[in-house]
Amino acid sequence: IQNTVFAFQTGHTTGPSLNNDKLYKFAYSAEVYVDHVKASLQKSAGYRISSGVDVNLLWRNPDNDDDQLIKIMIKDVQVENVNERPDAKNIFKGKSTEKILGKEYLEALQRPIVLELVRGKVKTFYSYQNEPAFTQNIKRGLASLFQLQLHSGSTREVDVSGKCNTTYHVRQDQVTKIKDLNSCEIAKEGFTSHNPILDISKKVTSATIYVLEDSFVKSIKAEENYVFLLNFRRKTGAKIVSKQRLELKSVQAGPGLIAGKQVTGVIKTLDSSYVAMPLEAEPVKSECKKCPSLSEHWKSIREHMHPEKLSKAEAAKSFLSFIKSIRKATKEEILQVIRSENKELLPQVVDAVTSAQTPESLEAMLEFLDFKDASTFVLQERFLYACGFASHPSETLLKSLTDKFKGDIANEEIRETLVIVMGALIRKLCDRGGCKLPFVVEAKRLILNRLEKAKKDDNVRMYLLALKNALLPEAIPLLLKYTESEEGHISNLAATALQRYDPSFLTKEVKETMNRIYHQNRKVHEKTVRTTAAAIILNSNPSYMEVKNILLSIGELPMEMNKYMLSMIQDIIHFEMPSSKTVRKVLKDMRAHNYDRFSKMGSSSAYSGYITRGPDVSSTYSLDILYSGSGILRRSNMNIHIFDRNAELHASQVVIEAQGLESIIAATPDEGEENLDSFAGMSAILFDVQLRPVTFFQGYGDLMSKMLSATGDPMNVVKGLILLTDYSQEIQLQAGPMASAEFLGGLAIDISGGMEFSLWYRESKTNVKNRVAVFLAGNTEVDSFFVKTGVETTLEVETALDFISTVQFSQYPFLVCMQMERIESPFRSHVTKYESLPSGRRYTARRGKAVVLAGNEYPLHQENSNMCRKVFGAKSDSTGGWF
């Protein structure tokens, strides 16, 4: 120890120092372990490469003891399982190292490397050119271990992992090196999902402990850990552990030093084939030898993609595996599959090709789809929605859609969907810091300018829907103008767009306008806009006076609106929403809180509750229904939100709206609604993306013809396959091999909704059916050309959520019964660990579990339960047909 301390202090060398004419013989091992998160390493899959390592000093700079050339040589290489296994489960059994690695690779691995160490840092790494990248990286991993500083402190240094922030702690003859792997700069590919809730968290650590003796290395232990966790279910995930060990076995007499002034001369004397190379690992691409072609893969999964199977987990699973194949395919291969498919299955192919999000897949879609041809309407719409749900959209995608929008489009609905989706892409690109990118700026300008110039209601609606997705702060003044000055569904749409902004964007001006609309200070507004204005006020940190004025208005409002506002206030208190403290404070004032106000009759309501409350994420539902005084539905709004500690996701919203239907039942419209055109329609938000609304009927004539021909069949709102989780990261392990983590989560979805009237029974019914299946597949793998080892994780669940509301308007207050039900749902999960050789020899260990999640009828308020008893008690068995 005295020697070592002496060497540290005299400044003889500030890095490790080798003695002349000595050969240091080490034992070396590099191990990788792959498993699911909680597993113990003793049971993991993986492999170990072990060898002898000879190290000797070649040259020391005569003018600087701290500048030395050392030669490192790997010999006696062995490859084995990382854990003891019975012969039957050992894929390496009976195979020599040469057979496992191949002669060329083994020879390359055993060719020596030379390092120039200056003050303990690797200044230059010399090796032979044209060696396989894999063996070169293994040597870099070994060489990086010899990089070491002998004083405590932080620095930024280059090794096999790239350029990383590194901290050294020095204590007598022990040095600990901590590398911040998140800071490493190295060329690697990858992407993450757009919404954090659907994404993966990565935790990484790296530490190396050196024990020194006589100024040189006695032993080194290095370990790095990578853990990947699914944010919405942190029990699900994977880990990779990589360990390196180097231990001094003996010091023998060795070759003498090479004389010379310059490093380059010494290297030439040694072997003129040596070249200086970067110490950072170089990328290694493994080729797939026996992978099926894209069209072969499609044929193998095609049967699961029929429209009637789209709410099954198998459809979501096939969709994900197909995306992986498309990501490796050329434009020509993709077009071949698209052009050979029939029209029943083509929409699902379009979902997958668009979701792949490679330059080739986008080019293939743009070449295949002709927006001037109205007959391929369904495919154009599926393409556009898949673009809207893109997990990591590119600026190129937005530019392509902007160009299409400026060109000829045969179908007006496609034109509308196109601009709505452009809005969604603007928001996603802005969320990732891309708001100033040239094509994003151009698309923003296009939407804002066109809205300012728009004359026709339809055009105004289209640009407002785009802004409802884009959520641009600079659009707020325009939205305020439309909310306050327009009527009917235009003002309502502008108001609901403002409702989607984070409250931090809602300025004093926004709140003043909302208060004016709610209290009708300038003009009479209809109920739907007034209630949305109230919701915006109550959700954005309202003042005491704002809440008090809203409470004082209850009692002076149209009948059903009184009831609705009361329900909203009660829901804020019962569900402990942010403004509940202020509301409670105001309710202490008896003028605001009295029996007259709180005993209003009516059937409208608002209610929120939990679907699930978990350690990782929770999900809530909210349901509010507003009627007109005559008992006809004005708006039903069903929302599902998912959130964790840091993020929120608007998973779905289905709004059914109706107006101007009083004439059918010879009733009087409410104040401010006398001139509204007959209309009923449905609008949906899915995973934060507002979709193009669907119209049931528009105008009295259309209503009558639909009533006479109505079958009561629900209209389809959304059907298709959506990529939700999309995470892919390459990992450079410090031992040399490359690893990767890939998680894909897909959703097969079928949402339909309908609205039926029976004039005979004076009854109406709305039904929203949500059928979904989710499949998630994660594969975390270390891919060395001679062996693959990894862990696969899968989760799948199928479920359905139905929301039905039945209204009997033969008397007042009319009877309303709302039901929200989830059917029992199978949930399955599997974990598979594997090791496999290119020859096909494979070891796998698989375990799984399946449970059935019980069905559930979700509670709404007590009044509703009482009403349902009346509605279903009053129904006779001879209800006959609708209409």
N, C-alpha and C positions, 0 to 999 in steps of 0.2 A: 504494500500500500504506500509505503514511504516513497518508493520510486515514482509511483503514479502521481502522487501529490506533487512531488518535486517537478515532474515533467509538466504538470498543469501550470505550476507557478513560475518557473524560470522563463517560460515563453520559448522554450526550446522548440516545441511545435505547438500550434493551437489546434491541431487535429490529431488523429491517431497516427502513430509512427511505427514502421516496421524496422526490424533489425536487418542489417546487411547479411547476405549469404545464408539466409534461413528460408526454410520451406514450412509454411504453416498449414497443417492438415486439419480441415474441419469436416464435421458431418452436417449435412443440410437437409431440411425437409420443407416442402410447401404443401399445405393442405387446404382443401375447400370443403365446406359443409353446406348443405342446402336443406331447409326443412320449413315446416309451418312455424308460426311465431313462438308458440309456447313450448315447443318440443325440446327435449334434452339432446345435446350433441351426440351422445352415445348411440342414438338411434337414427342419426341423420344419414342421408345419401351423400356421396361425395367421393373424392379420391385423394391420394397422397403421391407426390413425386419426391423420392428421396435419393440422395447421392452423396458422394464425397466431393469436397471442394478444396483444391490446392491454391494457396495464395503466396506469392513471393514478390519482393521488391526488385524492380528492374533497374531503376535509375533514381537518383536524388539530385535535385538542382544544386550545383556547387555553390551558387550564390544565395540559395534560399532553402533551408532545411524543410520548409513547409510545402514544398512543391515536389511531389514524388509520383513516379509511375509504378502502378502495381498490376500484376498479371493474375487473372482469376480463371481457374479451369475446373469445369464440372466433369466428374468421372463416376463410373459404376452406377448408372442411373437405374432406379427401380420404380415401377408404377404399381400401386395396390389400392384396395378399398381403404377408405379412411377409418372404417370401423371393422372389427373382426366379424367375419360372416361364415356360415357353413359353406362348404364347397359348392353346393347346388345353387347358392344365391350369389356366388362370387363370379362376376363377369370376366375377371382377369385370370381366373384359374387356368393353369396349364399353358399360359401364353408368356413367351419371353418378352423382355422389354423391347427388343428389336421388332418383334411381331406386333406389339401394341402400337409403338410409335412409328414404325417404318424405318428402314435403314437410313434413308436420306435425313430424316428429322433427328434421329439419334446421333448421327455423325455431326450434324450442325450444332446440336446441343453441347457436344463435347469439344467443340473448337473453342480455344481460349479467347477471352476478351481482355482488353487493357484499359485501365482507368488512370486518368491524370487527376490526382487529388491535390487541391490547393487549400491549405488551412481546413482540411477535413471535408471540403465540398468537392463534388465531382465536377471538374472543369470540362473534361472531354471524355466521351465514351467511344472507344475504338472497337470495331468488330468487322466481320467480313460482310461484303456486299452480297446481294442476291441470296441471302439465307431466308428461310421461311419466316414470315412475320411472327408466327407463334413462338418459335424457339428464341428469336431475337428478344421478344418481350419477357420470356422466362429469365433470360440473362440480365435484362434491364432490371427486373424485380430483385434479382440477387445483388446486382451492382448498387442499387439504391440503398441497400442495407449498410453499405460501407460509408455512406454520407453522414457526417456526424460533427457536431461542434462541441467544444469542451468548456463553454461558458453558458450560463443560463441566459435566456432571452428569446424574443420572437423575431422571426425573419420570414421572408418569402423566398422559397427555394424550389428548384425544379428537380423532380425525380420521375419515376415511371408513371405516377398518377397525374403528371402535369405540373403546372406552376401553382404551388399551394402555400397558404399561411401555415407556418410550422413554429411550435414553441418547444424550447429545450429547458429541462430542469436538471441541473447538475448537482450531485451530492457525492463527494469523495470519488469512489471508483464506479459510481453508477450514474448513467445518463438516461433520462426518460424523454422521448420525442413524441409530442402530440401533434398530429396533422389534422387540420380542419378540412375534411374532405369536401364540405360544401363550397369551399373557396377555390377549389382546384380548377384551373383553366386548362382544358384539353379538348381536342376536337371530338365531339360525339353527338349522335343524333338523338332525338326524342321529343316528346310533347306531353302535355298534361291536359286534363279535362277543363272545360270552361268554368263550371261551377265547383267551388271547393267541396261542397257536400257530396258530390258524385266522384270526387277525386281520391287520390292516394296520398297518404303522408309518408315521408321517407325520413328515417332517423339513421344517422351514420356516425361511427366513431373509428378512430385509428390511433393506436399507441404502440410504441416500440421501446423495449427496455434493453439497454446495453450494460454489460458488466465488463470492465476493462482490467487488464493486468499487464504490467510492464509496458505501458503506453499503447498497447494494442488490444484488439477485441478478444475477450475470453468467451463471451456468449452473447447472442442476440435473440430476443423473443419479440416477434411482431404479431399484432392481431388487429384485424379490421372487421367491423360488423355493419351490415346493411339490413335494416328492417323496413318492410313495406306494409302499411296497414290501410285497410279500406276505411275511409272516414265515417261512412254511415254504419259500419259494423266492424269495430276495431278488433273483434275476436278473429276476424278473417284477415289473413295476410301471410307473409313469407319472410324468411331471413336467409342471408348468405353470410357465412363466417369464413374468413380467409386467415390462415396462420402461417407464419414462417419461423423456422428455428435454425440457428447456426451455432454450432458448438465446437470449440477448439479441442481436438483430440491429441495432437502432438506437435512438437516443433523439431524439425530435423535440419541437418546440414542441407543447404540448397545451392542453386546456381549463383554465380557472382554477378555483380552489377555490370551494366553496359556503360562504357565511358561515353561522354558527349556533353556538349554545351546546351543544345536545343532539343526540345521534345520531338520535333518532327524528324530530326536526324536519327534519334534513338529508335523511333517507330519504324523508319525505313530499314534500319539495320536488322531489326527484329523480324519483320515480315512486310514486304512492300504491298501486300494485298489488304492490309488494314486501312479502313477509312473512318473518319470521325463521323459520328451519328448523333442525333438528338437522344437524350435520355428518356424523354416522354415516350410512352408506348405508341406503336403505330397501329392503325385500325386493322382488324382481322375480319375478313368476311368469310363466313362458311357457306359453301355452296350446298344446295340440297340435291343429292344424287337421285333419289327415287320419288321425288315429290310429284303428285299428279298434276296434269295441266289444269288450267283454269276451267276449261269446258268439262274435263273429267270430274273435277271437284263439284261443279254445278250439278252435273247429272246425278252425283251420289246424294245430294241433299234436296234435290228439286221437289220431291214428294211432300216435304214438310212445309213447303212455301205456298200451298194452295190457299186462296183467300179464306176459306172456312176454317183453316187450321191456325189462323193468325193470332189466336189468343192462347196458344199452347207454348209451353217452355221450349219444346223442340224447335219451334219456328225461330225463337230468339237465339237459340244455340247455333242453329244452322246459319243464321244471318251473320253471327260473329265470325264463325269459321270461314265463311265466304269472303268477308271483308279482309281477313288476313291474307287470303289467296290473291284478292284483287290488288292489294298493296304491293305485291311482287310482280304483277302482270304488266305487259305492254299495252299500249292503246289498241293495237290490232287484236290482241287476244280478248280484250274486254268487248270490243265491237263485235267480234265473232259470236260471243255468248248472247249479247243483246239482240243481234239480228236474227238469231236462230230460234228465239223464244216466242211462245204464243201470247195473246193479249191478256189471258187470265193471270199468268205468272210474271209477265213483264214488269208490272208496277213494283213487285218485290225485288226484282233484279235492279231496277232503278234506285230503290231505297239503298241497297247495299253498295252499288257502284258510287253513288254520290257520297255516301257516308265514309267511303275509303279515303277521300280527301287527298289523293295524290295528284300531281300535275297530269299524269296519264289518264286517270279516271275522269277528271274534269274535262279534258280535251275530248275523250270518247263521248261523254254525255252531250257536250255542246255540238259535236259533229252529228250525233244521232238525232237530237231533238230539233224539230223545225217549228219555231214559234209562229211562223206564218200559216201553219196548217192546224185548223181548229179540231181536226179529228183525233189528234193525240193529246187532247185536253188532260185526261187523267194522268198520263205520264209526265206532262209538263208540270202539273201541280205537285205530284209526288217528288219530282226532282227539286222543285223550289222549296217545299217543306223540309226535305232532307238537308238542303243548304242552310235553312233557317236554324235547324237543330245542330249544325256543324259543331264538333267539339273543340276544334282549334282552327277556325277559318283563316284563310290567307287573304291578303290584300288583292291578289289576282282574282279570287272568287268574286269579291265585291265588284271589281272592275268589269268582269265578264257579265255580271247581272246588270250593271249600269248600262253597258253597251247594248245589251238585249232590250232594255227598257226604252232606250232612245230609238230602237229600230221598229220594224213592223211586227205587231202582235195581233193574231187573228181574233183571239178570244178576250173579251173585256175583263172577265173574271181572272184570267191568267195575268193580265196587265196589273190588276189590283193586287193579286197575290205576290207578284214580282216586287212591287214597290214596298209591300208590307215586310217581305223577307229582307229586302235591302236595309230596312230600318233595324231588323234584328241583328244583321251582320255588323252594322255601324256600331251598335251598342257593344257587341262582343269584342270588336277590334279596339274600341275606346277603352273598355275595361282592362285591356292588356297594354294600355299605354300607346295605342296606335292612332289616337284621334287626329294627330297632325300629319299622318301619311297622306300623300297627294290624292290617292283615289278615294280615301275616306272623306277628305275635305270636299272633293268634287261631288260625291254622293249626298253629303249633308246639304251642300248648297242647292243641288238639284231639287231635293224634297222641299226645302224651305221656300225657295223661289217659286216653285210650281204651286205650292199651297197659297201663297200670297196672291197669285194670279188666277187661281181656280174660280170658275163661275158655277159650273153644274154641281148639284149636291153630291152626285156619285164621285166626282173627282175630289171634292173636298173630303169626303169620307175616306177615300183611299189614302190621301196624304196624312190625314189625322191618324189613321191606323198605323201608318209607317212611323209616325212620331211617337205613338204609344209604345212601339217597340224600341225606338232609338233612344228615347229619354234624354234628349239633348237639353242642357240647361238653357241654351240660347233660344229654344222653341217655346219656353214658358209664356212669354208675352203674347205670342200668336194663339196659344191654347186658351189663354184667359179671354182673348177677344172673342173666339168662337163660343166659349162656354156662356159668356154673358149676352152676346148679341143675337145668337141664332136660336132656333127652336127645334123641338122634336129630337130625333136621334142624333143630329149633328151636335147640338149643345151637350147632349148627354155623353156622346163619344169623347168630346174634348175634355169634359169633366172627369171621365174615367181614366183618360190619359194622364191628367194631373195627379190623379189618385195613386198612380203607379210610381211616382217619383219618391225618392227617399225624402222624409220630412225636412232634412237639412237644406234641400234646394228650394223649399217653399218659403218665399220671401214674405215680408210684411204686405206687399202688394197682393200676393196670391191670397193671403188670409182675409184681407179687406174685401177682395172681390167675392170670395166664398161667402163671407158674412152678408154682403149685399144680396147675393143670389138667394141664400137661405131665407133671409128676412124680407125678400122682395122689395128692397128699398127703391129700386129704379123701375122695375117692371114685373109683371106677373110671370112666374116660371112654373113649369110642370113639376109634379112630385118627384120624378126620377132624378132630375138634376138637383133639386133642392136637397134630397136625402144624400146624394153623393157629396154635395158641398158640405153638408153637416158632418159626414164621415171624415172628410179631409180635415176640417177644423178640429174635430175631436181626436184625430190621430196625429196631429202635429203640434204637440205640446201646447194645448190651448190655455189661454189666460183664465183667471177666475171669472172675469166679466163675460168672456165669450161663452163659457159653459153656462153661466147664469142666464144669459139672454136666450140660449137654446132651450133651457128648461122652462123659462117663463113663456116661451112660444107654444109649448105643448098645451093643448086645450083650445088654442085659437086656430089650429090647422085643420085641413080637411080630415074627415073622420078617420080614414084608414092611415093617413100619414101621422095623426096623433099616436095611434097604436104602435106604428112602426118606430117612431122616434123614442117612445117609452121603452120598447123592447131593446132598442140600440143602447140606451142609457143603462138599462138593467144588465145587459150583456157585458158592458164595459166593467161594471162593478163585479159581476159574478166571475168573470174570466180574468180579473186582475190585469187589465190592460194598462199601458203607461199612463193614460189620463185618469185612471180610477181615483187617485188621491185627490185631484182637483174636484172631480165630480162629488166625492164624498163630502168634501169641504162645503161645496155649494148646497148640498142637500140638508145641511144643518140649518139653512135659512127656510123658515116655514112658508114664506111666500113662494119659493121655488118648489118646495116639497109638501104638497098638501093632497088630501084625499081626492078632491075634485080633479086634479091633474092626473093623479096616478090610478084612476079607476075608469079610464076611457075604454069603451067597448071597441071591438074590431077584430079582424082576423090576421092582419099583417104581423110579421114577427122577425126577430133577428136572434141567432143563437150560435155560440161557438163552443167547441169541446175538443177533447184529445182523441185522436185515433190510436196513437201509441205514445208512450213516454218511456224512453230508453236511456241507458247511460251515454250513448253516443249521439243519437238524434231523436227528436220527438217530431210527431206530426199532428197538426190540428185540422179540424174541419170547421167551416163556418157556413151557415145557411141563413140567407135572409130572403123574405118574401114580402112584396108590397102589392096590395090590391087597389083597384079603384073602388069608389063608393058603391058601385053596382055589383061588386063581387067578381069582376073579371080580373084575371092576373095582369098586373102591369110589369112586374119584373120578379124573376126568381134567380137567386145568385148563390151558387154553390162553390166553395173554395177549399182547396187542400194546400196547406203550406208545410214544408219540411224545414226544420232548422236545427243547428247545433249552437255551440257557444259563440261561434264567430260569424256564421253565415246563414243565409236563408234562401230557400228556393220555392218559388210559386209553382208547385207541381201541376196543379190544374185549376181551372175555373170554367164552369159552364153557366152561362147566363141565358135565360129564356126571357124575351121581352115581347110584350104585346101592347098595342095602343089602338084607340079609335074603334073598339069593338062593341061599344054600347048600343049602336044602332041595331045589332042583331037581336038583342033582347029588349029593345025599346026602352032603354034606360037613359038617364040624363048623365052626360059626362061631367067630370069634376072641373072645378075652376081652372082656367088656363089650358084646358085640354079639349075645348069645344071644336077646334079646327084640325085636330090631328087626323091624318090619313090612316085608314085601317092597315095594320101591319102586324106581323108576328115573325119572330126570327130567333136565331140562336147564335151565340158568340162564344168562342172558347180560347182560353190561354192554356198552353201546354208547355211545361218546363220553361217558364218565363218568356215564351214566345206567343204573342197574340196572333191567332190564325184569322183567315178571312171569314167574316160572319156568314152564316147560312140563312136564307130567307124562307120561311114557311109560305107566306103569302104577302102580297103588297097590293093594297087597294081593295075596294069592296067587291068588284067583279071577280078578281082573282080569288078572293076569300070564298065567294059563293060557289065558284066552279070547283074549288078544292074540297069544300064541304060536301058537295054532292057526289064527288068521286072518291072521297077519303076512304082509305082502308084502315086507318089507325096504325099503319106500319111506321116504326120510327125512322127518321132520316139519319143517314150516316154523317157524322161530323168529322171524325178522324179515324182512319184505318191505315195501319202500316207498321213499319219497323223503324225504331229510333235507336241510334247509338247514344248511350248516356255516359258511361264511363269509358274513357279512352286515354290510357296512360302507357307510355312506352319510354323506357330509359335504358341507355347503355351504361355499363359500369366497368371501369378499368380497375381490376383488382391489383393490389400492390405486389402480389406474387407473380403477376404477368398475364394470367388468362383474362379474357373478356367475359363479362356476365351481362345478363339483360333481365329486365323486369317488365312484363307486359300484362296489363289488366284491361279487359274489355267487358263492358256491361251493356246488354241490349234489352230493349223493351218491345214486345209485340203488343199492339194496342188496338182496341176497337171501341170507339165511343159513339153512341147513337142517342138521339133524343127525339121526342115527339110531343105533340100537343093535340089533344082531342077534345071535341065538344059534343055533348048530347043536349040538343035543345029540348027534346022530349022530357028528359029527366032533369033538365036544368043543372047539368053537372059538367065540369071540365077536369081534365087530368093531364098532368105533364109527367113524363117519364124520362129520366136520363140513365142510360146503362153504360157503365164503364167496365170493360173486360180487359184485363192486362195479364201479361206473363213477363217475368223478368228472368234473365239468365246472365250470370256473371262468371267469367273464366279468367283466372290469373295464372300466368306461367312465369316462374322465376328460375332462371337457368344459367349454369356456367357451361359455355360451349367451347370446349377445347377440341381441335380438329379430330383427335383420336378417341374422345369420349365426351358424351353429353351427360350432365347430371342436373336434376332440377326438381321442382315441386310444382304440381298443378293443383289449383283450388277451384272448385265450382260451387255455385249457389244457384238454386232455381226455385221460383215460387209462381203459382198461378192463382189469380183471385178475381173477384168481380164485386163491384160496388154499385148498388142500384139506389137511385133516389126517385121516389114517386110522390107526387102531391095530388090529392083528390079534393076538389072543391064542389060543394053543393050550394048553388046560389038561388034556391027557391024561397029563401027567407032571409031576414037580417037579424043579428049578424049571421052571415053564411057560415057553413061548416067547412073547415079545412082540416085535412089530415095529411101530415107529412111523414114519410117513412124513409129511413136510410139504413140499408142492410148490406152486410158483407157476407158472402157465402163462405163455407169452410174452405181453407186453402192448404194444399199440400206444399210443404217446404222441405227441400232436400239439399244437403251439402256433402261434398266429397273432398278428400285430400289425397293426392297420389304422389309419392316420391319415386324417382326413377334414376337409373344409370343405364346408358346404352352405348354400345360400340357400333361403328359404321357397318360391321358385318351383320348387325341385326341382333346380336346377343344382348339381352335386356334383363334388368332386374327391376321389379316394381313392388311397392308396398302401398296398399290402398285401404283407406277406411272412410266410412261415411255414416251419415245419419239422416233419417227421414222422420218428420213429425207432421201432424195435421194441425194447423192453426184453426181454432174453433171459429165458426161463423158468429156474427154479432149483429144485433140491431142497435144502432147508436142512439143514445138518449137525446131527445130534444126537450124543450121545456114541458112542464107538467100540464099546462093548458092544452098542449098538442095531444098528449096521451088521452086526456079527457075527451077531446074532439073526435079522435080516431074511434073511440068506443061508440060514440054517437053515429058517426058516418057509417061504420060497418054494421052497427046494430040496426040502422034505419034501412039498409039495403035489402030489398027482397031478392028472392032467387031469380025473378024473371026480368032481369035488367035489359034483356034484348040487346040489339046492336047499337053501335054509335050512330049519331045523326039519323 
